[in-house]
Amino acid sequence: MTRRGLFAPAFAALMGGLAAACSPLSLFNTLGPRDRGAAKVASGLRYGDDPRQTMDVYAPVGAADLPMLVFFYGGGWDSGSKDVYGWAAQALAARGFVVFVPDYRVVPQVRFPSFIEDAAAATGRAGELAATYGGDAGRLGVLGHSAGAHLAMMIALDRRYMAAVDRPDLIRAAAGLAGPYDFLPFDVAASQNAFGRAPDPTLTQPVTFARADAPPLWLGHGTADAVVHAEDTTILNDRMQAVGGRSEARLYPGLDHADLIATFSPLFRKKAPVLDDVVGFFRRELA
């Protein structure tokens, strides 16, 4: 589709420093309350040879045979760090999940499809390590925020990525927060740099791969998001339902791009029930 999924001025401003967006989010690691009953249980686990191909694990105390989540942070496909999102992973772990948070290679070191291949490799490795950290690989979901939501949806919908790591049926459910799913043409620097060399641009778009037999999806977006158009969420949700897939979408009035993930922090949790909605979805689908 030739529709603009990303608002160019706002997207350029944010991605000209998702460091700017990430720095406040990283403060949640040190400021305010943290969810109790869960902690980081492993750091720097390798799923590849590159320095960025590592991941951390968060789990409840005494975890055993719990559902698993792999969480992908955002950053415009050119920045970000797992170290920024410990508070978000801990919030999920405290609600009964073993949570893996990978780093992945970014622009300009790589371009499409390498960061998606990293997401698939990390997810496959998380499945292999499940029992070590009290997780059940038969109940694994993926989720992400912003560009991380794009990664989560690509590996959940485009069969090629998980098949390439010999785990085609590993993902049982997927959630996306404020994700870009239908953002052709590439008319901002972040998308041009990440995807502009793709021989077939439609193969970079999650909406291309909507299918009836996909894992169930949950899609959330803030109505005040000036970075990624909320229409991306409604379009992917509508496309999934049109082909007979399972998908649900929720729009949160007044929330902007960063708000959606910030509500995972106890400091902003009362702003909207995003965490409860995501957790409820995964508890149903990974039961």
BAGUGU-613045 format. One record per residue (C-alpha): residue number from 0; x, y negated, z negated. Coordinates in Angstrom, 1 decimal, decimal comma. Each point is the difference from the previous one (the first is absolute). Layout:
BEGIN
<r><num>NUM</num><c1>X</c1><c2>Y</c2><c3>Z</c3></r>
...
//
This chain:
BEGIN
<r><num>0</num><c1>0,0</c1><c2>0,0</c2><c3>0,0</c3></r>
<r><num>1</num><c1>1,2</c1><c2>-3,5</c2><c3>0,7</c3></r>
<r><num>2</num><c1>-1,1</c1><c2>-1,4</c2><c3>-3,3</c3></r>
<r><num>3</num><c1>2,2</c1><c2>-1,8</c2><c3>-2,5</c3></r>
<r><num>4</num><c1>0,2</c1><c2>2,0</c2><c3>-3,2</c3></r>
<r><num>5</num><c1>2,7</c1><c2>-2,2</c2><c3>-1,5</c3></r>
<r><num>6</num><c1>-0,4</c1><c2>-3,7</c2><c3>-0,5</c3></r>
<r><num>7</num><c1>3,2</c1><c2>-1,4</c2><c3>1,5</c3></r>
<r><num>8</num><c1>0,7</c1><c2>-3,1</c2><c3>-2,2</c3></r>
<r><num>9</num><c1>-0,8</c1><c2>1,7</c2><c3>-3,2</c3></r>
<r><num>10</num><c1>1,7</c1><c2>3,2</c2><c3>0,9</c3></r>
<r><num>11</num><c1>3,1</c1><c2>-1,7</c2><c3>1,1</c3></r>
<r><num>12</num><c1>0,1</c1><c2>-2,0</c2><c3>-3,2</c3></r>
<r><num>13</num><c1>-0,5</c1><c2>3,0</c2><c3>-2,2</c3></r>
<r><num>14</num><c1>2,4</c1><c2>2,3</c2><c3>1,8</c3></r>
<r><num>15</num><c1>2,5</c1><c2>-2,7</c2><c3>0,4</c3></r>
<r><num>16</num><c1>0,3</c1><c2>1,0</c2><c3>-3,6</c3></r>
<r><num>17</num><c1>-1,9</c1><c2>2,9</c2><c3>-1,2</c3></r>
<r><num>18</num><c1>2,8</c1><c2>-0,5</c2><c3>-2,4</c3></r>
<r><num>19</num><c1>-2,1</c1><c2>-3,0</c2><c3>-1,0</c3></r>
<r><num>20</num><c1>-3,0</c1><c2>2,3</c2><c3>-0,3</c3></r>
<r><num>21</num><c1>2,0</c1><c2>2,8</c2><c3>-1,6</c3></r>
<r><num>22</num><c1>1,8</c1><c2>-2,1</c2><c3>-2,6</c3></r>
<r><num>23</num><c1>-3,2</c1><c2>-0,9</c2><c3>-1,9</c3></r>
<r><num>24</num><c1>-1,1</c1><c2>3,7</c2><c3>0,3</c3></r>
<r><num>25</num><c1>3,3</c1><c2>1,1</c2><c3>-1,4</c3></r>
<r><num>26</num><c1>-0,6</c1><c2>-2,0</c2><c3>-3,1</c3></r>
<r><num>27</num><c1>-2,7</c1><c2>2,5</c2><c3>-0,9</c3></r>
<r><num>28</num><c1>2,8</c1><c2>2,4</c2><c3>-0,8</c3></r>
<r><num>29</num><c1>1,2</c1><c2>-2,2</c2><c3>-2,9</c3></r>
<r><num>30</num><c1>-2,9</c1><c2>-2,3</c2><c3>-0,9</c3></r>
<r><num>31</num><c1>-3,3</c1><c2>0,9</c2><c3>-1,7</c3></r>
<r><num>32</num><c1>-1,2</c1><c2>3,4</c2><c3>-1,0</c3></r>
<r><num>33</num><c1>0,8</c1><c2>3,3</c2><c3>1,8</c3></r>
<r><num>34</num><c1>-2,2</c1><c2>3,0</c2><c3>0,2</c3></r>
<r><num>35</num><c1>0,8</c1><c2>2,5</c2><c3>-2,7</c3></r>
<r><num>36</num><c1>0,1</c1><c2>3,7</c2><c3>0,2</c3></r>
<r><num>37</num><c1>2,2</c1><c2>0,2</c2><c3>3,1</c3></r>
<r><num>38</num><c1>3,5</c1><c2>-0,9</c2><c3>1,0</c3></r>
<r><num>39</num><c1>2,7</c1><c2>0,2</c2><c3>2,7</c3></r>
<r><num>40</num><c1>1,2</c1><c2>3,6</c2><c3>-0,1</c3></r>
<r><num>41</num><c1>2,5</c1><c2>0,0</c2><c3>2,9</c3></r>
<r><num>42</num><c1>1,9</c1><c2>-2,6</c2><c3>2,0</c3></r>
<r><num>43</num><c1>1,8</c1><c2>0,0</c2><c3>3,3</c3></r>
<r><num>44</num><c1>-1,2</c1><c2>3,4</c2><c3>1,2</c3></r>
<r><num>45</num><c1>1,3</c1><c2>0,5</c2><c3>3,6</c3></r>
<r><num>46</num><c1>-2,2</c1><c2>0,9</c2><c3>2,9</c3></r>
<r><num>47</num><c1>2,6</c1><c2>-0,9</c2><c3>2,6</c3></r>
<r><num>48</num><c1>3,6</c1><c2>-1,1</c2><c3>0,5</c3></r>
<r><num>49</num><c1>-0,5</c1><c2>-3,8</c2><c3>0,3</c3></r>
<r><num>50</num><c1>0,4</c1><c2>-2,1</c2><c3>-3,2</c3></r>
<r><num>51</num><c1>-3,6</c1><c2>-1,1</c2><c3>0,3</c3></r>
<r><num>52</num><c1>-1,4</c1><c2>3,5</c2><c3>0,3</c3></r>
<r><num>53</num><c1>-0,5</c1><c2>0,5</c2><c3>-3,7</c3></r>
<r><num>54</num><c1>-3,0</c1><c2>0,0</c2><c3>-2,3</c3></r>
<r><num>55</num><c1>-1,0</c1><c2>-0,3</c2><c3>-3,7</c3></r>
<r><num>56</num><c1>-2,6</c1><c2>2,0</c2><c3>-1,9</c3></r>
<r><num>57</num><c1>-2,5</c1><c2>-1,0</c2><c3>-2,6</c3></r>
<r><num>58</num><c1>-2,0</c1><c2>2,5</c2><c3>-2,0</c3></r>
<r><num>59</num><c1>-2,2</c1><c2>0,3</c2><c3>-3,1</c3></r>
<r><num>60</num><c1>1,5</c1><c2>1,4</c2><c3>-3,1</c3></r>
<r><num>61</num><c1>-0,1</c1><c2>3,8</c2><c3>0,1</c3></r>
<r><num>62</num><c1>-1,1</c1><c2>0,0</c2><c3>3,7</c3></r>
<r><num>63</num><c1>-1,0</c1><c2>3,5</c2><c3>1,3</c3></r>
<r><num>64</num><c1>-1,9</c1><c2>0,9</c2><c3>3,2</c3></r>
<r><num>65</num><c1>-1,2</c1><c2>-3,5</c2><c3>0,6</c3></r>
<r><num>66</num><c1>-1,0</c1><c2>-1,6</c2><c3>3,3</c3></r>
<r><num>67</num><c1>2,7</c1><c2>-1,9</c2><c3>1,7</c3></r>
<r><num>68</num><c1>0,2</c1><c2>-3,4</c2><c3>1,7</c3></r>
<r><num>69</num><c1>2,7</c1><c2>-1,5</c2><c3>2,3</c3></r>
<r><num>70</num><c1>-0,1</c1><c2>-3,8</c2><c3>-0,2</c3></r>
<r><num>71</num><c1>1,4</c1><c2>-2,2</c2><c3>2,8</c3></r>
<r><num>72</num><c1>0,7</c1><c2>-3,7</c2><c3>-0,8</c3></r>
<r><num>73</num><c1>-0,4</c1><c2>-2,8</c2><c3>2,5</c3></r>
<r><num>74</num><c1>2,5</c1><c2>-2,4</c2><c3>1,4</c3></r>
<r><num>75</num><c1>-0,8</c1><c2>-0,7</c2><c3>3,7</c3></r>
<r><num>76</num><c1>2,1</c1><c2>3,1</c2><c3>1,0</c3></r>
<r><num>77</num><c1>3,1</c1><c2>-2,0</c2><c3>-0,6</c3></r>
<r><num>78</num><c1>0,4</c1><c2>-0,3</c2><c3>-3,8</c3></r>
<r><num>79</num><c1>-1,1</c1><c2>1,5</c2><c3>-3,3</c3></r>
<r><num>80</num><c1>1,2</c1><c2>2,2</c2><c3>-2,8</c3></r>
<r><num>81</num><c1>-1,3</c1><c2>2,8</c2><c3>-2,2</c3></r>
<r><num>82</num><c1>1,5</c1><c2>-1,8</c2><c3>-2,9</c3></r>
<r><num>83</num><c1>-2,6</c1><c2>-2,8</c2><c3>0,3</c3></r>
<r><num>84</num><c1>-3,0</c1><c2>2,4</c2><c3>-0,5</c3></r>
<r><num>85</num><c1>0,7</c1><c2>2,0</c2><c3>-3,1</c3></r>
<r><num>86</num><c1>-3,0</c1><c2>-1,6</c2><c3>-1,8</c3></r>
<r><num>87</num><c1>-2,4</c1><c2>1,0</c2><c3>2,8</c3></r>
<r><num>88</num><c1>1,3</c1><c2>3,6</c2><c3>0,1</c3></r>
<r><num>89</num><c1>-0,2</c1><c2>0,2</c2><c3>-3,8</c3></r>
<r><num>90</num><c1>-3,6</c1><c2>-1,2</c2><c3>0,1</c3></r>
<r><num>91</num><c1>-0,9</c1><c2>2,9</c2><c3>2,3</c3></r>
<r><num>92</num><c1>2,0</c1><c2>2,5</c2><c3>-1,9</c3></r>
<r><num>93</num><c1>-1,7</c1><c2>-1,0</c2><c3>-3,3</c3></r>
<r><num>94</num><c1>-3,2</c1><c2>1,0</c2><c3>1,6</c3></r>
<r><num>95</num><c1>1,1</c1><c2>3,6</c2><c3>0,6</c3></r>
<r><num>96</num><c1>2,1</c1><c2>0,0</c2><c3>3,2</c3></r>
<r><num>97</num><c1>3,6</c1><c2>0,9</c2><c3>0,8</c3></r>
<r><num>98</num><c1>1,1</c1><c2>-3,0</c2><c3>2,1</c3></r>
<r><num>99</num><c1>2,9</c1><c2>-0,1</c2><c3>2,4</c3></r>
<r><num>100</num><c1>1,2</c1><c2>-3,5</c2><c3>1,2</c3></r>
<r><num>101</num><c1>2,4</c1><c2>0,2</c2><c3>3,0</c3></r>
<r><num>102</num><c1>2,2</c1><c2>-2,6</c2><c3>1,5</c3></r>
<r><num>103</num><c1>0,1</c1><c2>0,2</c2><c3>3,8</c3></r>
<r><num>104</num><c1>2,2</c1><c2>-1,5</c2><c3>2,7</c3></r>
<r><num>105</num><c1>-1,1</c1><c2>-3,4</c2><c3>1,3</c3></r>
<r><num>106</num><c1>0,6</c1><c2>-2,5</c2><c3>2,8</c3></r>
<r><num>107</num><c1>2,6</c1><c2>-0,9</c2><c3>1,3</c3></r>
<r><num>108</num><c1>1,7</c1><c2>3,3</c2><c3>-1,0</c3></r>
<r><num>109</num><c1>-2,8</c1><c2>1,9</c2><c3>1,8</c3></r>
<r><num>110</num><c1>-3,1</c1><c2>-0,6</c2><c3>1,9</c3></r>
<r><num>111</num><c1>-3,2</c1><c2>2,0</c2><c3>0,8</c3></r>
<r><num>112</num><c1>-0,4</c1><c2>2,9</c2><c3>-0,5</c3></r>
<r><num>113</num><c1>2,9</c1><c2>0,5</c2><c3>-2,5</c3></r>
<r><num>114</num><c1>-1,7</c1><c2>-1,5</c2><c3>-3,1</c3></r>
<r><num>115</num><c1>-3,0</c1><c2>2,2</c2><c3>0,7</c3></r>
<r><num>116</num><c1>2,2</c1><c2>3,0</c2><c3>0,4</c3></r>
<r><num>117</num><c1>1,5</c1><c2>-0,9</c2><c3>-3,4</c3></r>
<r><num>118</num><c1>-3,4</c1><c2>-0,1</c2><c3>-1,6</c3></r>
<r><num>119</num><c1>-0,8</c1><c2>3,5</c2><c3>1,3</c3></r>
<r><num>120</num><c1>3,4</c1><c2>1,3</c2><c3>-1,1</c3></r>
<r><num>121</num><c1>-0,4</c1><c2>-1,4</c2><c3>-3,5</c3></r>
<r><num>122</num><c1>-3,5</c1><c2>1,4</c2><c3>-0,2</c3></r>
<r><num>123</num><c1>1,2</c1><c2>3,4</c2><c3>1,1</c3></r>
<r><num>124</num><c1>2,8</c1><c2>-0,1</c2><c3>-2,6</c3></r>
<r><num>125</num><c1>-2,5</c1><c2>-1,0</c2><c3>-2,7</c3></r>
<r><num>126</num><c1>-2,0</c1><c2>3,1</c2><c3>0,8</c3></r>
<r><num>127</num><c1>3,1</c1><c2>2,1</c2><c3>-0,4</c3></r>
<r><num>128</num><c1>0,9</c1><c2>-1,5</c2><c3>-3,4</c3></r>
<r><num>129</num><c1>-3,6</c1><c2>0,1</c2><c3>-1,3</c3></r>
<r><num>130</num><c1>0,5</c1><c2>2,7</c2><c3>-2,6</c3></r>
<r><num>131</num><c1>3,2</c1><c2>-1,5</c2><c3>-1,3</c3></r>
<r><num>132</num><c1>-1,9</c1><c2>-3,0</c2><c3>-1,3</c3></r>
<r><num>133</num><c1>-3,3</c1><c2>1,5</c2><c3>-0,9</c3></r>
<r><num>134</num><c1>-1,8</c1><c2>-0,6</c2><c3>3,3</c3></r>
<r><num>135</num><c1>-2,2</c1><c2>2,2</c2><c3>2,2</c3></r>
<r><num>136</num><c1>1,0</c1><c2>-0,2</c2><c3>3,6</c3></r>
<r><num>137</num><c1>-3,4</c1><c2>1,3</c2><c3>1,0</c3></r>
<r><num>138</num><c1>-1,5</c1><c2>-3,2</c2><c3>-1,3</c3></r>
<r><num>139</num><c1>2,1</c1><c2>-2,7</c2><c3>1,6</c3></r>
<r><num>140</num><c1>-1,2</c1><c2>-3,4</c2><c3>1,1</c3></r>
<r><num>141</num><c1>1,7</c1><c2>-3,1</c2><c3>1,5</c3></r>
<r><num>142</num><c1>-0,6</c1><c2>-3,6</c2><c3>-0,4</c3></r>
<r><num>143</num><c1>1,6</c1><c2>-3,4</c2><c3>0,7</c3></r>
<r><num>144</num><c1>-0,4</c1><c2>-3,7</c2><c3>-0,1</c3></r>
<r><num>145</num><c1>0,4</c1><c2>-2,3</c2><c3>3,1</c3></r>
<r><num>146</num><c1>2,7</c1><c2>1,5</c2><c3>2,3</c3></r>
<r><num>147</num><c1>0,0</c1><c2>3,0</c2><c3>-2,4</c3></r>
<r><num>148</num><c1>-3,7</c1><c2>0,5</c2><c3>0,7</c3></r>
<r><num>149</num><c1>1,0</c1><c2>0,2</c2><c3>3,7</c3></r>
<r><num>150</num><c1>2,5</c1><c2>2,7</c2><c3>-0,8</c3></r>
<r><num>151</num><c1>-2,5</c1><c2>2,0</c2><c3>-2,0</c3></r>
<r><num>152</num><c1>-2,6</c1><c2>-0,2</c2><c3>2,7</c3></r>
<r><num>153</num><c1>2,4</c1><c2>0,9</c2><c3>2,8</c3></r>
<r><num>154</num><c1>1,2</c1><c2>3,2</c2><c3>-1,7</c3></r>
<r><num>155</num><c1>-3,5</c1><c2>0,9</c2><c3>-1,1</c3></r>
<r><num>156</num><c1>-1,6</c1><c2>-0,5</c2><c3>3,5</c3></r>
<r><num>157</num><c1>2,7</c1><c2>0,6</c2><c3>2,6</c3></r>
<r><num>158</num><c1>0,6</c1><c2>3,8</c2><c3>-0,3</c3></r>
<r><num>159</num><c1>3,5</c1><c2>-0,3</c2><c3>1,5</c3></r>
<r><num>160</num><c1>1,8</c1><c2>-1,4</c2><c3>-3,0</c3></r>
<r><num>161</num><c1>-0,9</c1><c2>2,6</c2><c3>-2,6</c3></r>
<r><num>162</num><c1>0,3</c1><c2>2,8</c2><c3>2,6</c3></r>
<r><num>163</num><c1>3,6</c1><c2>-1,2</c2><c3>0,6</c3></r>
<r><num>164</num><c1>0,9</c1><c2>0,7</c2><c3>-3,6</c3></r>
<r><num>165</num><c1>-1,9</c1><c2>3,4</c2><c3>0,1</c3></r>
<r><num>166</num><c1>-2,7</c1><c2>-1,1</c2><c3>-2,4</c3></r>
<r><num>167</num><c1>-3,0</c1><c2>-0,8</c2><c3>2,3</c3></r>
<r><num>168</num><c1>-2,6</c1><c2>0,7</c2><c3>-2,6</c3></r>
<r><num>169</num><c1>1,7</c1><c2>-1,5</c2><c3>-3,1</c3></r>
<r><num>170</num><c1>-1,9</c1><c2>-3,3</c2><c3>-0,2</c3></r>
<r><num>171</num><c1>-3,5</c1><c2>0,6</c2><c3>-1,5</c3></r>
<r><num>172</num><c1>-1,1</c1><c2>-3,6</c2><c3>-0,3</c3></r>
<r><num>173</num><c1>1,3</c1><c2>-3,5</c2><c3>0,8</c3></r>
<r><num>174</num><c1>-0,7</c1><c2>-3,6</c2><c3>-1,3</c3></r>
<r><num>175</num><c1>1,0</c1><c2>-3,3</c2><c3>1,5</c3></r>
<r><num>176</num><c1>0,0</c1><c2>-3,4</c2><c3>-1,7</c3></r>
<r><num>177</num><c1>0,0</c1><c2>-3,1</c2><c3>2,2</c3></r>
<r><num>178</num><c1>1,4</c1><c2>2,0</c2><c3>2,9</c3></r>
<r><num>179</num><c1>0,6</c1><c2>-1,0</c2><c3>3,6</c3></r>
<r><num>180</num><c1>-1,6</c1><c2>2,7</c2><c3>2,1</c3></r>
<r><num>181</num><c1>-1,0</c1><c2>-1,7</c2><c3>3,3</c3></r>
<r><num>182</num><c1>2,4</c1><c2>-2,9</c2><c3>0,7</c3></r>
<r><num>183</num><c1>0,7</c1><c2>-0,2</c2><c3>3,7</c3></r>
<r><num>184</num><c1>1,3</c1><c2>-2,0</c2><c3>1,6</c3></r>
<r><num>185</num><c1>3,4</c1><c2>-0,4</c2><c3>-1,8</c3></r>
<r><num>186</num><c1>-0,1</c1><c2>-3,8</c2><c3>-0,3</c3></r>
<r><num>187</num><c1>1,9</c1><c2>-0,6</c2><c3>-3,3</c3></r>
<r><num>188</num><c1>3,7</c1><c2>0,6</c2><c3>-0,7</c3></r>
<r><num>189</num><c1>-0,6</c1><c2>2,8</c2><c3>-2,4</c3></r>
<r><num>190</num><c1>-2,0</c1><c2>2,2</c2><c3>2,4</c3></r>
<r><num>191</num><c1>2,1</c1><c2>-1,0</c2><c3>3,0</c3></r>
<r><num>192</num><c1>3,2</c1><c2>1,1</c2><c3>-1,8</c3></r>
<r><num>193</num><c1>-1,4</c1><c2>3,2</c2><c3>-1,4</c3></r>
<r><num>194</num><c1>-2,1</c1><c2>1,2</c2><c3>3,0</c3></r>
<r><num>195</num><c1>0,9</c1><c2>-2,2</c2><c3>3,0</c3></r>
<r><num>196</num><c1>2,1</c1><c2>2,7</c2><c3>1,6</c3></r>
<r><num>197</num><c1>-2,6</c1><c2>2,7</c2><c3>-0,2</c3></r>
<r><num>198</num><c1>-0,6</c1><c2>1,4</c2><c3>3,5</c3></r>
<r><num>199</num><c1>-3,7</c1><c2>0,4</c2><c3>-0,8</c3></r>
<r><num>200</num><c1>-1,2</c1><c2>-2,6</c2><c3>-2,6</c3></r>
<r><num>201</num><c1>-3,3</c1><c2>1,8</c2><c3>-0,6</c3></r>
<r><num>202</num><c1>2,0</c1><c2>2,8</c2><c3>-1,6</c3></r>
<r><num>203</num><c1>1,1</c1><c2>-2,4</c2><c3>-2,8</c3></r>
<r><num>204</num><c1>-3,6</c1><c2>-0,6</c2><c3>-1,1</c3></r>
<r><num>205</num><c1>-1,7</c1><c2>2,2</c2><c3>-2,6</c3></r>
<r><num>206</num><c1>-3,4</c1><c2>-0,7</c2><c3>1,6</c3></r>
<r><num>207</num><c1>1,2</c1><c2>1,9</c2><c3>3,1</c3></r>
<r><num>208</num><c1>0,1</c1><c2>3,2</c2><c3>-2,0</c3></r>
<r><num>209</num><c1>-3,4</c1><c2>0,0</c2><c3>-1,7</c3></r>
<r><num>210</num><c1>-1,3</c1><c2>3,6</c2><c3>0,1</c3></r>
<r><num>211</num><c1>-2,7</c1><c2>2,1</c2><c3>-1,5</c3></r>
<r><num>212</num><c1>2,3</c1><c2>2,4</c2><c3>-1,6</c3></r>
<r><num>213</num><c1>2,3</c1><c2>-2,6</c2><c3>-1,7</c3></r>
<r><num>214</num><c1>0,4</c1><c2>0,0</c2><c3>-3,8</c3></r>
<r><num>215</num><c1>-2,7</c1><c2>-2,2</c2><c3>-1,7</c3></r>
<r><num>216</num><c1>0,9</c1><c2>-3,7</c2><c3>-0,1</c3></r>
<r><num>217</num><c1>-0,6</c1><c2>-2,8</c2><c3>-2,5</c3></r>
<r><num>218</num><c1>0,7</c1><c2>-3,5</c2><c3>1,3</c3></r>
<r><num>219</num><c1>0,0</c1><c2>-3,1</c2><c3>-2,1</c3></r>
<r><num>220</num><c1>0,4</c1><c2>-3,7</c2><c3>1,0</c3></r>
<r><num>221</num><c1>-0,4</c1><c2>-3,4</c2><c3>-1,5</c3></r>
<r><num>222</num><c1>-2,3</c1><c2>-2,4</c2><c3>1,8</c3></r>
<r><num>223</num><c1>2,4</c1><c2>-2,9</c2><c3>-0,7</c3></r>
<r><num>224</num><c1>3,0</c1><c2>1,8</c2><c3>1,6</c3></r>
<r><num>225</num><c1>1,7</c1><c2>-2,5</c2><c3>2,4</c3></r>
<r><num>226</num><c1>2,8</c1><c2>2,4</c2><c3>0,8</c3></r>
<r><num>227</num><c1>-1,7</c1><c2>3,1</c2><c3>1,4</c3></r>
<r><num>228</num><c1>-3,5</c1><c2>-0,5</c2><c3>1,3</c3></r>
<r><num>229</num><c1>-2,6</c1><c2>1,9</c2><c3>-2,0</c3></r>
<r><num>230</num><c1>-1,5</c1><c2>1,0</c2><c3>3,3</c3></r>
<r><num>231</num><c1>2,8</c1><c2>2,6</c2><c3>0,3</c3></r>
<r><num>232</num><c1>-1,6</c1><c2>1,9</c2><c3>-2,8</c3></r>
<r><num>233</num><c1>-3,5</c1><c2>-0,1</c2><c3>1,3</c3></r>
<r><num>234</num><c1>1,1</c1><c2>0,9</c2><c3>3,5</c3></r>
<r><num>235</num><c1>1,9</c1><c2>3,1</c2><c3>-1,1</c3></r>
<r><num>236</num><c1>-2,8</c1><c2>1,0</c2><c3>-2,3</c3></r>
<r><num>237</num><c1>-2,6</c1><c2>-0,4</c2><c3>2,8</c3></r>
<r><num>238</num><c1>2,2</c1><c2>1,9</c2><c3>2,4</c3></r>
<r><num>239</num><c1>0,5</c1><c2>2,9</c2><c3>-2,4</c3></r>
<r><num>240</num><c1>-3,7</c1><c2>0,2</c2><c3>-0,6</c3></r>
<r><num>241</num><c1>-0,8</c1><c2>-0,2</c2><c3>3,7</c3></r>
<r><num>242</num><c1>2,1</c1><c2>3,0</c2><c3>0,7</c3></r>
<r><num>243</num><c1>-1,5</c1><c2>2,0</c2><c3>-2,9</c3></r>
<r><num>244</num><c1>2,9</c1><c2>-0,5</c2><c3>-2,4</c3></r>
<r><num>245</num><c1>-0,3</c1><c2>-0,7</c2><c3>-3,7</c3></r>
<r><num>246</num><c1>0,7</c1><c2>-3,6</c2><c3>-1,0</c3></r>
<r><num>247</num><c1>-1,1</c1><c2>-2,6</c2><c3>-2,5</c3></r>
<r><num>248</num><c1>0,8</c1><c2>-3,7</c2><c3>-0,1</c3></r>
<r><num>249</num><c1>-0,3</c1><c2>-2,6</c2><c3>-2,7</c3></r>
<r><num>250</num><c1>0,5</c1><c2>-3,8</c2><c3>0,4</c3></r>
<r><num>251</num><c1>0,8</c1><c2>-1,9</c2><c3>-3,2</c3></r>
<r><num>252</num><c1>-1,4</c1><c2>-3,6</c2><c3>0,1</c3></r>
<r><num>253</num><c1>2,6</c1><c2>-2,7</c2><c3>-0,6</c3></r>
<r><num>254</num><c1>3,1</c1><c2>2,2</c2><c3>-0,2</c3></r>
<r><num>255</num><c1>3,0</c1><c2>-0,8</c2><c3>2,2</c3></r>
<r><num>256</num><c1>2,8</c1><c2>2,1</c2><c3>1,3</c3></r>
<r><num>257</num><c1>2,1</c1><c2>0,2</c2><c3>-3,1</c3></r>
<r><num>258</num><c1>-3,0</c1><c2>0,1</c2><c3>-2,3</c3></r>
<r><num>259</num><c1>-1,1</c1><c2>3,5</c2><c3>1,2</c3></r>
<r><num>260</num><c1>3,1</c1><c2>1,7</c2><c3>-1,4</c3></r>
<r><num>261</num><c1>0,5</c1><c2>-2,4</c2><c3>-2,9</c3></r>
<r><num>262</num><c1>-3,3</c1><c2>1,3</c2><c3>-1,4</c3></r>
<r><num>263</num><c1>1,9</c1><c2>3,2</c2><c3>-0,8</c3></r>
<r><num>264</num><c1>1,8</c1><c2>-2,0</c2><c3>-2,8</c3></r>
<r><num>265</num><c1>-1,8</c1><c2>-0,2</c2><c3>-3,4</c3></r>
<r><num>266</num><c1>0,6</c1><c2>-3,8</c2><c3>0,3</c3></r>
<r><num>267</num><c1>-2,4</c1><c2>-0,3</c2><c3>3,0</c3></r>
<r><num>268</num><c1>-2,1</c1><c2>3,2</c2><c3>-0,3</c3></r>
<r><num>269</num><c1>-3,2</c1><c2>-1,8</c2><c3>-1,0</c3></r>
<r><num>270</num><c1>0,1</c1><c2>-2,0</c2><c3>3,2</c3></r>
<r><num>271</num><c1>-1,4</c1><c2>2,9</c2><c3>2,0</c3></r>
<r><num>272</num><c1>-0,4</c1><c2>3,8</c2><c3>-0,5</c3></r>
<r><num>273</num><c1>2,5</c1><c2>0,9</c2><c3>2,8</c3></r>
<r><num>274</num><c1>2,0</c1><c2>2,5</c2><c3>-2,1</c3></r>
<r><num>275</num><c1>-3,2</c1><c2>1,7</c2><c3>-1,3</c3></r>
<r><num>276</num><c1>-1,3</c1><c2>0,3</c2><c3>3,5</c3></r>
<r><num>277</num><c1>3,2</c1><c2>1,5</c2><c3>1,4</c3></r>
<r><num>278</num><c1>0,4</c1><c2>2,4</c2><c3>-3,0</c3></r>
<r><num>279</num><c1>-3,6</c1><c2>1,0</c2><c3>0,3</c3></r>
<r><num>280</num><c1>0,4</c1><c2>0,8</c2><c3>3,7</c3></r>
<r><num>281</num><c1>3,1</c1><c2>2,2</c2><c3>-0,6</c3></r>
<r><num>282</num><c1>-1,5</c1><c2>1,7</c2><c3>-3,0</c3></r>
<r><num>283</num><c1>-3,0</c1><c2>1,1</c2><c3>2,2</c3></r>
<r><num>284</num><c1>2,1</c1><c2>1,0</c2><c3>3,0</c3></r>
<r><num>285</num><c1>2,9</c1><c2>1,7</c2><c3>-1,8</c3></r>
<r><num>286</num><c1>-2,1</c1><c2>1,8</c2><c3>-2,6</c3></r>
//
